[in-house]
Amino acid sequence: MQAISPATSSVELTDWGECLTGQQLEFDWAHEPPFVRHRSQGVVEQFFIWLGENGVARRSIPIPDRVGGGWILFIYQPVEKSLLEAWRPSIEEE
């Protein structure tokens, strides 16, 4: 796998549009380690499971984001951004 290269801005947002009812799955590639954030615990848990099924073993469990609200998950190994950004949740959970 290819190493993650830092984003040009500190936070790179990927908007999944209607599949997340207008909400965004937020990737921060400049942070060390990189992380993903979403308002729904269920969506981050689905992403956690999907990562494991796709060979990303070095990741945190979903944890509450005390700074920005919602839920976050850290990624501790080099991955291809496109692999992560291709993910879509099956359903949104509250």
C-alpha positions as CSV (number, residue, x, y, z in Angstrom):
1,M,0.0,0.0,0.0
2,Q,1.0,3.5,-0.6
3,A,1.8,5.9,2.3
4,I,-0.7,8.7,3.0
5,S,0.5,12.1,1.8
6,P,-0.6,15.1,3.8
7,A,-3.5,17.1,2.4
8,T,-2.8,20.7,1.3
9,S,-5.2,22.0,3.9
10,S,-5.4,20.9,7.5
11,V,-8.8,19.2,7.0
12,E,-10.0,17.6,3.8
13,L,-13.7,17.0,3.6
14,T,-15.4,14.4,1.5
15,D,-19.1,15.1,1.1
16,W,-21.2,11.9,0.5
17,G,-24.3,14.0,-0.1
18,E,-27.7,12.3,0.3
19,C,-26.4,9.0,1.5
20,L,-25.5,10.6,4.8
21,T,-28.6,12.9,4.9
22,G,-26.5,15.9,4.0
23,Q,-23.8,15.2,6.6
24,Q,-20.1,14.8,5.8
25,L,-17.5,12.1,6.6
26,E,-14.5,14.2,7.4
27,F,-10.9,13.0,6.9
28,D,-8.0,14.9,8.4
29,W,-4.9,13.7,6.5
30,A,-2.6,16.4,7.9
31,H,-3.1,15.2,11.5
32,E,-0.7,12.6,12.8
33,P,-2.2,10.0,13.0
34,P,-4.8,10.7,10.3
35,F,-8.4,10.4,11.5
36,V,-12.0,10.3,10.2
37,R,-14.9,12.0,12.0
38,H,-18.7,11.8,11.7
39,R,-21.6,12.8,13.9
40,S,-23.1,9.3,13.9
41,Q,-21.5,6.6,16.1
42,G,-23.1,3.9,13.9
43,V,-21.5,5.2,10.7
44,V,-18.1,5.3,12.3
45,E,-18.6,1.8,13.6
46,Q,-19.5,0.6,10.1
47,F,-16.4,2.2,8.8
48,F,-14.3,0.5,11.5
49,I,-15.6,-2.9,10.5
50,W,-15.1,-2.1,6.8
51,L,-11.5,-1.1,7.4
52,G,-10.8,-4.4,9.1
53,E,-12.4,-6.3,6.3
54,N,-10.2,-4.5,3.8
55,G,-6.8,-5.0,5.5
56,V,-6.5,-1.9,7.7
57,A,-5.7,-3.6,11.0
58,R,-4.0,-0.7,12.7
59,R,-6.9,1.6,13.6
60,S,-8.5,2.8,16.8
61,I,-11.9,1.8,17.9
62,P,-14.5,4.6,17.4
63,I,-14.3,7.1,20.2
64,P,-16.3,10.2,21.1
65,D,-14.8,13.4,19.8
66,R,-14.6,15.7,22.8
67,V,-13.4,18.6,20.8
68,G,-15.6,18.7,17.7
69,G,-18.5,16.5,18.7
70,G,-19.5,13.3,17.0
71,W,-17.2,10.3,16.7
72,I,-13.6,9.8,15.5
73,L,-11.4,6.9,14.5
74,F,-7.6,7.1,14.1
75,I,-5.7,5.2,11.3
76,Y,-2.2,4.0,12.4
77,Q,-0.9,2.5,9.2
78,P,-0.2,3.7,5.6
79,V,-3.3,3.4,3.4
80,E,-4.4,4.7,0.1
81,K,-6.7,7.7,0.5
82,S,-8.8,6.5,-2.4
83,L,-9.6,3.2,-0.6
84,L,-11.0,5.1,2.4
85,E,-12.8,7.7,0.4
86,A,-14.5,5.0,-1.7
87,W,-16.4,3.8,1.4
88,R,-20.1,4.4,1.7
89,P,-22.3,3.5,4.7
90,S,-25.1,0.9,4.2
91,I,-27.5,3.0,6.3
92,E,-27.2,6.0,8.6
93,E,-27.7,5.3,12.2
94,E,-28.4,7.9,14.9
